[in-house]
Amino acid sequence: MQNAHTSKMKFDYEIARFIGYLSIRPHLDKAAATKGMHDLIKFQWDKEQPHHTYKPITTDEFKVMREKFKL
């Protein structure tokens, strides 16, 4: 669930980056206009490598989570 939430959040920020890039591009000088949106608008996850490994949960842990969050 955490990975799905993180992926959704990153996707939303990528859309915002794209819109922001399209908004500022006409106002850039020639040197900056040749750069891509990943060069101009950087996010933390663009440069970091995933360092966490998540262990799979057991069936019992999954049942507890389902009851807790009423899924």
BASE-628491 format. One line per 4 residues: number of its first residue (from 1); their letters; for each residue x negated, y negated, z of N, C-alpha, C, O. Coordinates in Angstrom, 1 decimal, padded with zeros to 4 digits. Last residue first. Layout:
NUM	A	X,Y,Z,X,Y,Z,X,Y,Z,X,Y,Z | ...;
END
This chain:
71	LKFK	010.9,002.6,005.4,010.9,002.8,004.0,011.6,004.1,003.6,011.7,004.4,002.4 | 010.4,001.3,008.0,011.8,001.6,007.5,011.8,001.8,006.0,012.7,001.2,005.3 | 008.0,001.0,009.1,008.4,000.0,008.2,009.8,000.3,007.5,010.2,-000.5,006.6 | 008.0,003.3,010.8,007.7,001.9,011.3,008.2,000.8,010.4,008.8,-000.1,010.9;
67	ERMV	008.5,005.4,009.1,009.5,005.1,010.2,009.3,003.7,010.7,010.2,003.0,010.9 | 006.3,005.2,007.5,007.6,005.2,006.9,008.6,004.8,007.9,009.5,004.0,007.7 | 004.2,005.7,009.3,004.3,004.4,008.6,005.7,004.2,008.0,006.2,003.1,008.1 | 004.8,008.3,010.0,004.8,007.3,011.1,005.0,005.9,010.4,005.7,005.1,010.9;
63	KFED	004.3,009.6,007.6,005.6,009.6,008.2,005.8,008.5,009.2,006.9,007.9,009.3 | 001.5,009.1,007.4,002.5,008.5,006.4,003.9,008.5,006.9,004.6,007.5,006.7 | 000.5,010.6,009.4,000.4,009.2,009.5,001.3,008.5,008.5,001.8,007.4,008.8 | 001.2,013.2,008.5,001.8,012.7,009.7,001.7,011.2,009.8,002.6,010.5,010.2;
59	TTIP	-000.3,013.3,006.2,001.1,013.4,006.1,001.8,012.8,007.3,002.8,012.1,007.2 | -003.1,011.1,006.4,-002.5,012.4,006.6,-001.0,012.2,006.4,-000.5,011.1,006.4 | -004.7,008.9,004.0,-004.0,009.1,005.3,-003.4,010.5,005.3,-003.1,011.1,004.2 | -008.0,008.8,002.7,-006.6,009.1,002.6,-005.9,009.3,003.9,-006.5,009.9,004.8;
55	KYTH	-010.1,006.0,003.5,-009.9,007.5,003.6,-008.4,007.7,003.4,-007.5,006.9,003.9 | -011.7,003.7,001.5,-010.5,004.0,002.4,-010.3,005.5,002.3,-010.3,006.1,001.3 | -014.5,001.8,001.5,-013.9,003.0,001.0,-012.8,003.4,002.0,-013.0,003.4,003.2 | -015.7,-001.4,000.7,-014.9,-000.6,001.6,-014.4,000.7,000.9,-014.0,000.6,-000.3;
51	HPQE	-016.9,-002.9,-001.2,-017.8,-002.2,-000.2,-017.0,-001.4,000.8,-017.6,-000.7,001.6 | -016.8,-004.0,-004.5,-016.1,-003.4,-003.4,-017.0,-002.6,-002.4,-017.8,-001.8,-002.9 | -018.8,-006.8,-005.0,-018.6,-005.4,-005.3,-017.8,-004.8,-004.2,-018.0,-005.2,-003.0 | -018.2,-010.2,-006.0,-018.5,-009.2,-005.0,-018.1,-007.8,-005.5,-017.2,-007.6,-006.3;
47	KDWQ	-017.6,-011.9,-008.1,-019.0,-011.6,-007.9,-019.2,-010.5,-006.8,-020.3,-009.9,-006.8 | -014.8,-012.0,-008.2,-015.5,-012.0,-009.4,-017.0,-011.5,-009.2,-017.6,-010.9,-010.1 | -013.8,-012.4,-005.6,-013.9,-011.0,-006.1,-014.5,-010.9,-007.5,-014.8,-009.8,-007.9 | -013.8,-015.2,-005.4,-014.7,-014.4,-004.6,-014.9,-013.0,-005.2,-016.0,-012.5,-005.2;
43	FKIL	-013.6,-016.9,-008.6,-013.0,-016.3,-007.4,-014.0,-015.4,-006.7,-015.0,-015.0,-007.3 | -014.1,-019.8,-010.5,-014.6,-018.6,-009.9,-013.8,-018.2,-008.7,-013.4,-019.0,-007.9 | -013.8,-021.4,-013.3,-013.0,-021.2,-012.1,-013.4,-019.8,-011.6,-013.0,-018.8,-012.1 | -015.8,-021.3,-015.3,-015.4,-022.6,-014.7,-014.7,-022.4,-013.4,-014.9,-023.2,-012.4;
39	DHMG	-016.2,-018.7,-016.0,-017.4,-019.4,-015.6,-017.0,-020.7,-014.9,-017.7,-021.2,-014.0 | -013.7,-017.8,-016.6,-014.4,-017.1,-015.5,-015.6,-017.9,-015.1,-016.1,-017.7,-013.9 | -013.1,-019.3,-018.9,-012.4,-019.6,-017.7,-013.0,-018.9,-016.4,-012.9,-019.5,-015.3 | -016.2,-020.1,-020.6,-015.0,-019.4,-020.4,-014.3,-019.8,-019.1,-015.0,-020.4,-018.2;
35	KTAA	-017.7,-023.0,-022.2,-017.7,-022.0,-021.1,-016.3,-021.3,-021.0,-015.3,-022.0,-021.3 | -017.4,-025.0,-023.9,-017.8,-023.8,-024.5,-017.8,-022.7,-023.5,-018.0,-021.5,-023.8 | -016.8,-027.2,-022.4,-015.7,-026.6,-023.2,-016.1,-025.3,-023.8,-015.2,-024.5,-024.2 | -019.1,-028.1,-021.2,-018.2,-027.3,-020.4,-017.1,-026.6,-021.2,-016.6,-025.6,-020.8;
31	AKDL	-020.1,-029.5,-023.5,-020.9,-028.5,-022.8,-020.0,-027.6,-022.0,-020.2,-026.4,-022.0 | -018.1,-031.4,-024.1,-018.5,-030.4,-025.0,-019.2,-029.2,-024.4,-019.0,-028.1,-024.7 | -016.0,-031.9,-021.2,-016.9,-032.4,-022.2,-017.3,-031.2,-023.1,-016.9,-030.1,-022.8 | -012.4,-031.5,-020.8,-013.8,-031.1,-020.5,-014.7,-031.7,-021.6,-014.3,-032.0,-022.7;
27	HPRI	-009.7,-031.8,-021.2,-010.4,-032.9,-020.6,-011.9,-032.6,-020.3,-012.6,-033.4,-019.7 | -008.6,-029.4,-022.2,-008.7,-030.6,-023.1,-009.5,-031.8,-022.5,-009.9,-032.7,-023.3 | -008.9,-027.7,-019.9,-009.7,-027.6,-021.0,-009.8,-028.8,-022.0,-010.8,-029.2,-022.4 | -007.1,-027.9,-017.8,-008.3,-028.7,-017.7,-009.1,-028.7,-019.0,-009.9,-029.6,-019.2;
23	SLYG	-005.0,-026.1,-018.5,-004.7,-027.5,-018.2,-005.9,-028.4,-018.2,-005.8,-029.6,-018.6 | -006.2,-023.7,-018.9,-005.6,-024.3,-020.1,-005.3,-025.8,-019.8,-005.2,-026.6,-020.7 | -007.0,-023.3,-016.3,-008.0,-023.4,-017.3,-007.4,-024.1,-018.5,-008.0,-025.0,-019.1 | -004.6,-023.0,-015.0,-005.5,-024.0,-014.6,-006.5,-024.3,-015.7,-006.8,-025.5,-016.0;
19	IFRA	-003.7,-020.6,-016.2,-002.9,-021.9,-016.4,-003.8,-023.1,-016.0,-003.8,-024.1,-016.7 | -005.7,-018.9,-015.3,-005.5,-019.1,-016.8,-004.7,-020.4,-017.0,-005.1,-021.2,-017.9 | -005.3,-019.0,-012.6,-006.6,-019.4,-013.2,-006.4,-019.7,-014.6,-007.0,-020.7,-015.1 | -002.8,-017.9,-012.3,-003.0,-019.3,-011.9,-004.3,-019.8,-012.5,-004.4,-021.0,-012.9;
15	IEYD	-003.3,-015.3,-013.2,-002.4,-016.1,-013.9,-002.6,-017.6,-013.6,-002.6,-018.4,-014.5 | -005.0,-014.6,-011.1,-005.6,-014.6,-012.5,-004.6,-015.4,-013.4,-005.1,-016.1,-014.3 | -003.3,-014.6,-008.9,-004.3,-015.6,-009.0,-005.0,-015.7,-010.4,-005.4,-016.8,-010.8 | -001.7,-012.4,-009.6,-001.1,-013.7,-009.5,-002.1,-014.8,-009.6,-001.9,-015.8,-010.2;
11	FKMK	-003.7,-010.4,-009.4,-003.0,-010.6,-010.7,-002.4,-012.0,-010.7,-002.5,-012.7,-011.7 | -004.3,-010.5,-006.7,-005.3,-010.8,-007.7,-004.7,-011.1,-009.1,-005.1,-012.1,-009.7 | -001.8,-009.6,-005.7,-002.3,-010.9,-005.3,-003.4,-011.4,-006.3,-003.3,-012.5,-006.8 | -001.8,-007.0,-006.7,-000.7,-008.0,-007.1,-001.2,-009.4,-006.8,-001.0,-010.3,-007.6;
7	STHA	-004.0,-005.9,-005.4,-004.0,-005.9,-006.9,-002.9,-007.0,-007.4,-003.2,-007.7,-008.3 | -003.1,-006.0,-002.8,-004.3,-006.8,-003.2,-004.4,-006.9,-004.7,-004.7,-008.0,-005.2 | -001.0,-004.3,-002.8,-000.7,-005.7,-002.5,-001.9,-006.5,-003.0,-001.7,-007.6,-003.5 | -002.3,-001.9,-003.5,-001.2,-002.4,-004.4,-001.0,-003.9,-004.1,-000.9,-004.7,-005.0;
3	NQM	-003.9,-001.6,-001.2,-004.5,-001.7,-002.6,-003.5,-002.3,-003.6,-003.9,-003.2,-004.4 | -002.0,-001.2,000.7,-002.9,-002.4,000.8,-003.5,-002.6,-000.6,-003.6,-003.8,-001.0 | -000.8,001.2,000.0,000.0,000.0,000.0,-000.9,-001.3,000.0,-000.6,-002.3,-000.6;
END
